[in-house]
Each structure stands twice: as structure tokens, then as C-alpha cells.
């Protein structure tokens, strides 16, 4: 079954939190790498290292990570100042370790470059220059009385060779970490750009809905007076002696009156959805009664037996009737009836705390373009101006209620529209009066 869906997306991830999480991961790698380096240098190379200050720096790095994790656990955004402070601690820890392991003679002094690159990518320009100043200060401090390394005789005879080997290891380490880091940052940037694009599209859609709502509200106001006039005229005609004796005209007038009353109900629904209905209180009902009313309203204007309702919802739930939701479900059923006048199927079920409403038909189904662009305005297979707004409104109403909608083509032929809504979004709250 071909399926296309548009549901509410999770909230946009905070860039600062992702960057802090990335710094935490790199710091764990640094702690592990430094422990391995100390083990290799002390155990395999027999170079005497001042372990207390070196291990003290690792303890500080672990504490910084624990504090950073606590910041992330608070659930708020991580600021540029906090990221800058974390990187400054890293610079200070590296300078401390290098000071106690040979100073500038230590080939791993090039690791300061990694801190500069990270700062340039993650921080604001001013903070990035602060990291540059901090690394330069660290390099200057390494010239003042560093603790020299006591090399075994086999290394002391060729200290430059040992330095070059260490420089090679440092280069490989920086290259690997930079590739891993920049790759992750690029992914974060792509995710941020995608989230921004989604937010812009949603804002444009909401602006489109607001403009349509204003137009619909204005049209509803304008239609109110002529509809009332038609209703009065139909009543006068029905009471006229010449018409009262004509049974055929009476039937036609009854149909006209029913159509006018339906138009007035639609207009009232539009005004109520726009918050402009007077004297209209939210209607308290149940989920089963809400759906049954929609189905019965659809059956009233169609041939008997064409609308099939499968009630699999289970225990009923008290809800507040949402006029917008009623309208978009009715629109979907009307669309289904246009392509499948002989049969429409509506199924109500429950999936945990979600209400599921499925509307099926036996029409030609959705085109590939409709499936690909589902939920976008003016995407319709009917080929008429203004088409496609029904599904667009359905998606946005469902999203506003915290749910979503999807469309698919049925294996047996025809289309299927699936609406998923959290029951809590429409449930009657405690204290509501009926």
C-alpha cells in the first residue's frame, strides 16, 4: 500500500545542546586517549611522567563533563557563554598537562589548534577570538619553567626523532578528531536547516490559513443575510394558497428549505470556528455521538446504504465537539463521495491514547503527485481552481490538536485517509458542564 503522511514533528532540537553534547563526547575521547598515552609512555617507553598533576587534569576534565551533563539534564538551552567556558577549561587543562610534560618540547602542543578550530565552528566570533587568545596565552606560559621529561638513554640520543614520531601521532589524532567533529557539526547544521525550513513552511501555511479564515469569516457574514431572506421567502411560498394545494411544489420547497438550513448551519459553523458565533457554547458530547452525527449528516444527502460506519472505538469518551474537526472530516467524506458515489467507509478505532478515524472509498485513488505533496494547498486531482484545500485544512487541524493525518491507496482499489488524534486533546475536562 502506497502511503504518504504528514504528522506533527517533534520539537526542534536546540543547537547549543547538541554542540555541548558533542563537546562532552570529544572530552570523553580525550580522557580515554590521554590515559592510553600515559600508559604507553610510562609502561612501554619507560619515560618517567609526573603522574599526580597529569591525572589531576584528567579528574578536572571528568568533572567538567559531569557538570556539562547536569546542564543538559536541566532541559534548557545551552548558551554561547557556557560553551565558551567549557572550551576555556579544556585549553587550561591541556596547558597544565603540557607544562608538566615538557612544555613546548612536547609534540602534543599542536593540540591547541584543535581547540581553536572547535571554537571557530561552535562559538560566536568574539568568543572564538577569546579561545585564540587563551591558546596563545597557554603557549606563552609553556615557555616559563616547564617540567622537562627525563628520557631513557635510547631516546635521549635522538630527541628530534622522538619529537617527529610524536608529531606524526599528534597529526593523525588531530586529523581524525577534526573529520569526526566537522562531520557531526555538518549533520547538526543540516538538521537545523531542515528544522528551520519546516518552521518556515509551517508559518507560511498558518498564515495561509489565517487569510483563508478571514475570507471565510467575511463570506459567512455576507451570506447570512441572503440565506435568512431565502428562508423567509420559502416559508411564505409554502404558506401561499396556490402553492399549498400543489404537493409537488411543496416537496420541492421542502428540499429547498433543507438546503438553505444546511447552508445556514455551515455558515454558523464557520463563524463559530472563527470565534464569532453569538450565544454558542462549546457542545459537550461523546466521541461515538460526535462521529455518528457526522455519519448521519452524510447519509442524509446520499442514497441509502452508501455510507458504511464501522464502530470499533470501544468504550466511549466524553469530548468537546470541535467544529473545525467536524468540518474537515465532512470535507473528506464529501471528497470521497465525489469519486465513489456508491460506497464510502468510515471506521473509528483506538490505538492506545489515540483516536483513529479512517475514511475509505472505491474511487481511482491518489496519484503519485498527490501522495508526494500530500497536505500542500492547491494540490488536487480534480483540476479545478481552489482544489486541494480540504486535505490541507485536515492536516493543519489535526496538527493543531497534536495529531496527524496520512493518505494511502487501498490494495482493493480506492483511497484511504487516516486521521490520528490524541484523545486528551478533545476530551471533556473535569468541571465542564453539559
C-alpha positions as CSV (number, residue, x, y, z in Angstrom):
1,X,0.0,0.0,0.0
2,X,1.4,3.3,-1.1
3,X,1.4,5.8,1.9
4,X,2.1,9.4,2.5
5,X,1.7,11.1,5.8
6,X,2.1,14.4,7.5
7,X,2.2,14.3,11.3
8,X,3.4,16.7,13.9
9,X,7.1,16.7,14.2
10,X,9.0,16.6,17.2
11,X,10.1,19.9,18.8
12,X,13.2,21.5,17.1
13,X,16.4,20.4,18.8
14,X,18.5,23.2,20.4
15,X,21.8,23.8,18.6
16,X,23.6,24.7,21.8
17,X,22.5,21.5,23.5
18,X,23.7,19.4,20.5
19,X,27.0,21.2,20.5
20,X,27.5,20.8,24.2
21,X,26.7,17.0,23.8
22,X,29.3,16.9,21.1
23,X,31.9,18.6,23.3
24,X,31.2,16.0,26.1
25,X,31.8,13.1,23.7
26,X,35.1,14.7,22.5
27,X,36.1,15.2,26.1
28,X,35.5,11.6,27.0
29,X,37.6,10.6,24.0
30,X,40.3,13.0,25.2
31,X,40.3,11.5,28.7
32,X,40.5,7.9,27.3
33,X,43.2,8.9,24.8
34,X,45.3,10.6,27.5
35,X,45.0,7.6,29.8
36,X,46.1,5.4,27.0
37,X,49.0,7.7,26.1
38,X,50.2,7.9,29.8
39,X,50.0,4.1,29.9
40,X,52.1,3.7,26.7
41,X,54.6,6.3,27.6
42,X,55.1,5.1,31.2
43,X,54.7,1.4,30.7
44,X,56.1,0.6,27.2
45,X,58.5,3.5,26.6
46,X,59.8,3.7,30.2
47,X,59.6,7.5,30.2
48,X,59.0,8.9,33.7
49,X,56.0,11.1,33.9
50,X,54.7,13.3,36.8
51,X,51.5,11.3,37.2
52,X,49.8,13.4,40.0
53,X,49.4,16.6,38.0
54,X,48.6,14.7,34.8
55,X,45.9,12.6,36.5
56,X,44.6,15.7,38.3
57,X,43.9,17.3,35.0
58,X,42.0,14.2,33.8
59,X,39.9,14.4,37.0
60,X,39.1,18.0,36.2
61,X,38.1,17.1,32.7
62,X,35.8,14.4,34.1
63,X,34.2,16.9,36.5
64,X,33.7,19.3,33.6
65,X,31.9,16.6,31.7
66,X,29.7,15.8,34.7
67,X,28.8,19.4,35.1
68,X,28.0,19.7,31.4
69,X,25.8,16.6,31.6
70,X,23.9,18.3,34.5
71,X,23.4,21.4,32.4
72,X,21.9,19.3,29.6
73,X,19.7,17.5,32.1
74,X,18.1,20.8,33.1
75,X,16.4,20.8,29.7
76,X,17.1,24.4,28.9
77,X,19.2,25.8,26.0
78,X,23.0,25.9,26.4
79,X,24.3,29.4,25.9
80,X,27.4,30.6,24.0
81,X,28.9,31.7,27.3
82,X,28.6,28.1,28.7
83,X,30.2,26.6,25.6
84,X,33.0,29.2,25.7
85,X,33.6,28.4,29.4
86,X,33.8,24.7,28.7
87,X,36.3,25.2,25.9
88,X,38.4,27.5,28.1
89,X,38.6,24.8,30.7
90,X,39.8,22.4,28.0
91,X,42.5,24.9,27.0
92,X,43.6,25.4,30.6
93,X,43.7,21.6,31.2
94,X,45.8,21.0,28.1
95,X,48.2,23.8,29.0
96,X,48.6,22.3,32.6
97,X,49.3,18.8,31.2
98,X,51.9,20.1,28.7
99,X,53.5,22.3,31.3
100,X,54.2,19.1,33.4
101,X,55.3,17.0,30.4
102,X,58.0,19.0,28.6
103,X,56.2,22.3,27.6
104,X,56.7,23.4,24.0
105,X,59.1,20.4,23.5
106,X,56.1,18.1,23.8
107,X,54.8,17.4,20.3
108,X,51.2,17.3,21.5
109,X,51.3,21.1,21.9
110,X,49.8,21.2,18.5
111,X,46.5,20.0,20.1
112,X,45.9,23.7,20.8
113,X,45.0,24.0,17.1
114,X,42.1,21.6,17.7
115,X,40.7,23.9,20.4
116,X,40.9,26.9,18.0
117,X,39.1,25.1,15.2
118,X,36.3,23.9,17.6
119,X,35.9,27.4,18.9
120,X,35.7,28.9,15.4
121,X,32.9,26.4,14.4
122,X,30.8,26.4,17.6
123,X,31.2,29.9,19.1
124,X,30.3,33.4,18.2
125,X,33.2,35.4,16.5
126,X,34.1,37.3,19.8
127,X,34.2,34.0,21.8
128,X,36.2,32.4,19.0
129,X,38.9,35.1,19.3
130,X,38.8,34.6,23.1
131,X,39.8,31.0,22.5
132,X,42.6,32.1,20.2
133,X,43.9,34.5,22.9
134,X,43.6,31.7,25.5
135,X,45.7,29.3,23.4
136,X,48.3,31.9,22.8
137,X,48.5,32.7,26.5
138,X,48.8,28.9,27.1
139,X,51.7,28.7,24.6
140,X,53.4,31.6,26.2
141,X,53.0,30.1,29.7
142,X,54.7,26.9,28.5
143,X,57.9,28.8,27.9
144,X,58.1,29.6,31.6
145,X,59.9,26.8,33.6
146,X,58.1,23.8,32.1
147,X,58.8,20.4,33.7
148,X,61.3,18.6,31.4
149,X,60.8,14.9,30.5
150,X,63.5,12.6,31.7
151,X,64.1,10.4,28.6
152,X,65.7,7.0,28.7
153,X,69.1,6.7,27.0
154,X,67.7,5.1,23.9
155,X,65.5,8.2,23.3
156,X,67.9,10.8,24.7
157,X,70.4,10.2,22.0
158,X,67.9,11.3,19.3
159,X,65.3,13.6,20.9
160,X,64.4,15.0,17.5
161,X,63.4,11.6,16.2
162,X,61.2,11.1,19.2
163,X,59.6,14.5,18.7
164,X,58.9,13.8,15.0
165,X,57.3,10.5,15.8
166,X,55.2,12.2,18.5
167,X,54.3,15.0,16.0
168,X,53.1,12.3,13.5
169,X,50.9,10.7,16.1
170,X,49.6,14.2,17.1
171,X,48.8,15.0,13.4
172,X,46.9,11.7,12.9
173,X,45.0,12.4,16.2
174,X,44.0,15.9,15.2
175,X,43.0,14.8,11.6
176,X,40.8,12.0,12.9
177,X,39.1,14.2,15.5
178,X,38.6,17.1,13.1
179,X,37.0,14.8,10.5
180,X,34.7,13.2,13.1
181,X,33.9,16.6,14.6
182,X,33.3,18.5,11.4
183,X,31.1,15.7,10.1
184,X,29.0,15.8,13.2
185,X,28.7,19.6,13.1
186,X,27.7,19.4,9.4
187,X,25.0,17.0,10.3
188,X,23.8,19.3,13.1
189,X,23.7,22.2,10.6
190,X,21.7,20.2,8.1
191,X,19.2,19.2,10.8
192,X,19.0,22.8,11.9
193,X,18.4,24.0,8.3
194,X,15.8,21.3,7.8
195,X,14.1,22.3,11.1
196,X,14.1,26.0,10.0
197,X,12.7,25.1,6.6
198,X,9.9,23.1,8.3
199,X,9.2,26.0,10.6
200,X,9.1,28.5,7.7
201,X,6.8,26.2,5.8
202,X,4.5,25.8,8.8
203,X,4.5,29.6,9.4
204,X,3.5,30.1,5.8
205,X,0.8,27.5,6.0
206,X,-0.6,29.1,9.2
207,X,-0.5,32.5,7.6
208,X,-2.4,31.0,4.6
209,X,-5.0,29.5,7.0
210,X,-5.4,32.8,8.7
211,X,-6.0,34.6,5.4
212,X,-8.5,31.9,4.3
213,X,-10.2,32.2,7.7
214,X,-10.6,35.9,7.3
215,X,-12.0,35.4,3.8
216,X,-14.3,32.6,5.0
217,X,-15.5,34.7,8.0
218,X,-16.2,37.6,5.8
219,X,-18.1,35.5,3.3
220,X,-20.1,33.9,6.1
221,X,-21.2,37.3,7.3
222,X,-22.2,38.3,3.8
223,X,-24.1,35.1,3.2
224,X,-26.0,35.3,6.5
225,X,-28.5,37.9,5.3
226,X,-29.4,36.4,1.8
227,X,-29.8,33.0,3.4
228,X,-32.2,34.4,6.0
229,X,-34.1,36.1,3.3
230,X,-34.4,32.9,1.3
231,X,-35.6,31.1,4.3
232,X,-38.4,33.6,4.9
233,X,-39.4,33.6,1.2
234,X,-39.5,29.8,1.2
235,X,-41.8,29.9,4.3
236,X,-44.1,32.5,2.6
237,X,-44.3,30.4,-0.6
238,X,-45.1,27.3,1.4
239,X,-48.0,29.2,3.1
240,X,-49.3,30.6,-0.2
241,X,-52.8,29.1,-1.0
242,X,-51.9,28.3,-4.6
243,X,-48.7,26.6,-3.6
244,X,-50.1,24.8,-0.6
245,X,-52.5,22.9,-2.9
246,X,-49.6,21.6,-5.1
247,X,-48.0,18.6,-3.4
248,X,-45.1,18.5,-5.9
249,X,-44.2,22.2,-5.3
250,X,-44.4,21.5,-1.5
251,X,-41.9,18.7,-1.8
252,X,-39.6,20.9,-3.9
253,X,-39.9,23.7,-1.3
254,X,-39.1,21.3,1.5
255,X,-36.0,20.3,-0.3
256,X,-35.0,23.9,-0.9
257,X,-35.7,24.7,2.8
258,X,-33.5,21.8,3.9
259,X,-30.7,23.0,1.6
260,X,-31.0,26.6,2.9
261,X,-30.9,25.3,6.5
262,X,-27.8,23.3,5.8
263,X,-26.1,26.4,4.3
264,X,-27.0,28.3,7.4
265,X,-25.6,25.6,9.6
266,X,-22.3,25.7,7.6
267,X,-22.2,29.5,7.9
268,X,-22.8,29.2,11.7
269,X,-20.0,26.6,11.9
270,X,-17.6,28.9,10.1
271,X,-18.4,31.8,12.4
272,X,-18.1,29.6,15.5
273,X,-14.7,28.3,14.3
274,X,-13.6,31.9,13.9
275,X,-14.8,32.7,17.4
276,X,-17.6,34.9,16.1
277,X,-20.7,32.9,16.8
278,X,-23.0,34.6,19.3
279,X,-24.7,32.6,22.1
280,X,-22.9,29.4,21.0
281,X,-21.4,27.4,23.9
282,X,-19.0,24.5,23.2
283,X,-21.1,21.4,22.6
284,X,-20.3,18.6,25.1
285,X,-20.8,15.2,23.6
286,X,-19.1,11.9,23.3
287,X,-16.7,10.5,20.7
288,X,-19.2,8.0,19.4
289,X,-22.0,10.5,19.2
290,X,-19.7,13.0,17.5
291,X,-18.8,10.6,14.8
292,X,-22.4,9.2,14.5
293,X,-23.7,12.8,13.9
294,X,-21.2,13.3,11.1
295,X,-22.1,9.9,9.5
296,X,-25.8,10.6,9.8
297,X,-25.4,14.0,8.2
298,X,-23.6,12.4,5.3
299,X,-26.2,9.7,5.0
300,X,-29.0,12.2,4.9
301,X,-27.8,13.6,1.5
302,X,-26.9,10.3,-0.2
303,X,-28.5,7.1,-1.3
304,X,-29.3,4.6,1.5
305,X,-26.5,2.1,2.1
306,X,-23.8,4.1,0.5
307,X,-22.2,5.2,3.8
308,X,-20.9,2.4,5.9
309,X,-19.8,3.1,9.5
310,X,-17.6,0.6,11.4
311,X,-17.6,1.5,15.1
312,X,-14.5,-0.2,16.6
313,X,-13.8,2.6,19.1
314,X,-14.5,0.6,22.2
315,X,-15.5,2.4,25.5
316,X,-17.0,5.8,24.8
317,X,-15.2,9.0,25.8
318,X,-16.7,12.4,26.7
319,X,-15.4,15.1,24.5
320,X,-15.9,18.7,23.5
321,X,-17.2,18.9,19.9
322,X,-14.7,20.7,17.7
323,X,-16.5,22.5,14.8
324,X,-13.2,22.6,12.7
325,X,-12.7,18.9,13.2
326,X,-16.3,18.2,12.2
327,X,-15.9,20.3,9.1
328,X,-12.7,18.7,7.9
329,X,-14.0,15.2,8.4
330,X,-17.1,16.2,6.5
331,X,-15.0,17.6,3.7
332,X,-13.0,14.3,3.4
333,X,-16.3,12.4,3.2
334,X,-17.7,14.8,0.6
335,X,-14.5,14.3,-1.5
336,X,-14.8,10.6,-1.2
337,X,-18.4,10.7,-2.3
338,X,-17.5,12.6,-5.5
339,X,-15.2,9.8,-6.7
340,X,-17.1,6.9,-5.1
341,X,-20.8,7.8,-5.0
342,X,-21.9,4.1,-4.4
343,X,-19.8,3.5,-1.2
344,X,-17.9,5.3,1.5
345,X,-16.5,3.6,4.5
346,X,-15.7,5.3,7.8
347,X,-14.0,3.3,10.6
348,X,-13.4,4.6,14.2
349,X,-10.9,2.8,16.4
350,X,-8.5,3.4,19.2
351,X,-4.7,2.9,19.3
352,X,-3.7,3.4,23.0
353,X,-4.4,7.0,23.8
354,X,-5.0,7.9,20.2
355,X,-8.3,8.0,18.3
356,X,-8.1,6.7,14.8
357,X,-10.6,7.7,12.1
358,X,-10.3,6.1,8.6
359,X,-12.3,7.2,5.6
360,X,-12.1,4.9,2.5
361,X,-13.7,5.0,-1.0
362,X,-13.7,2.9,-4.1
363,X,-12.6,5.7,-6.5
364,X,-9.4,5.9,-8.6
365,X,-7.2,6.6,-5.6
366,X,-4.5,9.2,-5.2
367,X,-2.0,10.0,-7.9
368,X,1.8,9.7,-7.2
369,X,2.0,13.5,-7.2
370,X,-0.8,13.8,-4.6
371,X,0.9,11.2,-2.4
372,X,4.2,13.1,-2.7
373,X,2.8,16.5,-2.0
374,X,0.0,15.5,0.5
375,X,-1.0,18.3,2.8
376,X,0.1,21.1,0.5
377,X,-2.6,23.6,-0.6
378,X,-4.0,23.6,-4.1
379,X,-2.8,20.0,-4.8
380,X,-5.8,18.3,-6.3
381,X,-6.7,15.7,-8.9
382,X,-10.0,17.5,-9.7
383,X,-8.4,20.1,-11.9
384,X,-10.5,23.0,-10.7
385,X,-9.4,26.3,-9.1
386,X,-9.1,26.2,-5.3
387,X,-8.9,22.4,-5.2
388,X,-6.9,20.6,-2.6
389,X,-7.8,22.8,0.3
390,X,-9.7,20.0,2.1
391,X,-6.7,17.9,2.8
392,X,-4.6,20.9,3.5
393,X,-7.1,22.0,6.2
394,X,-7.3,18.5,7.5
395,X,-3.6,18.3,8.0
396,X,-3.4,21.6,9.9
397,X,-6.5,21.0,12.1
398,X,-5.1,17.5,13.1
399,X,-1.6,19.1,13.7
400,X,-3.2,21.8,15.8
401,X,-4.8,19.1,18.0
402,X,-1.5,17.3,18.4
403,X,-2.2,14.5,15.9
404,X,-1.6,13.9,12.2
405,X,-3.1,12.6,9.0
406,X,-2.0,10.3,6.2
407,X,-3.3,9.1,2.9
408,X,-2.8,5.9,1.0
409,X,-4.1,3.9,-1.9
410,X,-6.0,0.7,-0.9
411,X,-4.9,-2.6,-2.2
412,X,-8.5,-3.4,-3.2
413,X,-8.8,-0.1,-5.1
414,X,-9.7,3.4,-3.9
415,X,-8.2,5.8,-1.4
416,X,-7.8,5.8,2.3
417,X,-7.5,8.9,4.6
418,X,-6.3,8.2,8.1
419,X,-6.7,10.7,10.9
420,X,-4.9,10.1,14.3
421,X,-5.8,12.4,17.2
422,X,-4.8,12.3,20.9
423,X,-8.0,11.7,22.9
424,X,-6.7,14.1,25.6
425,X,-6.8,17.0,23.0
426,X,-10.6,16.8,22.6
427,X,-11.6,15.1,25.9
428,X,-14.0,16.9,28.2
429,X,-12.1,18.4,31.1
430,X,-13.2,18.0,34.7
431,X,-15.6,20.6,35.7
432,X,-17.1,21.1,32.3
433,X,-20.9,21.4,32.5
434,X,-23.2,19.8,30.0
